[in-house]
C-alpha cells in the first residue's frame, strides 16, 4: 500500500495524506487468530444480523491498527508515532475498501499533529475525530 500525498519532509499545515485498502474476506479470522478476539460479531453473519448489522463486521482494533500504519509508514519508524486516537462510528464489513485521510493540522517543534477520518467505498464514516501525533525526530 502506498501513501498518497507529500513525503514527511514536504508536509506543511493543511496538506493531506491518505492510504486505502480492500479488507480481505478472511481478515476477521486472521485477526482473531492473532488477537484472540473470537467475538461472533466478527465471525458469524447470522449472529451479526441478529444484533442489527448487515453481516459480520471487521474488528475495530484492526481498523485502529490500519490507521496507525499510515503514520508509521510515513515516518518509517513506529517509535515516532506518539499518539493515536479514534472515535468508531460506522461498521466496516469484510470486502469493503477503506480509506484513511489525514490532514496536517499543526506543526509545533518536532511534532506534526494530524486530524483524520476513515471512510468506506460508499462514503460512510467508519472512524471520525481521529488524531495522531508524529515526531519528526
Beta strands, then each sheet from edge to edge (+ up, - down):
strand 1: 4-5
strand 2: 16-22
strand 3: 81-88
strand 4: 97-108
strand 5: 111-120
strand 6: 125-135
sheet 1: 1+ 2- 4+ 5- 6+ 3-
end
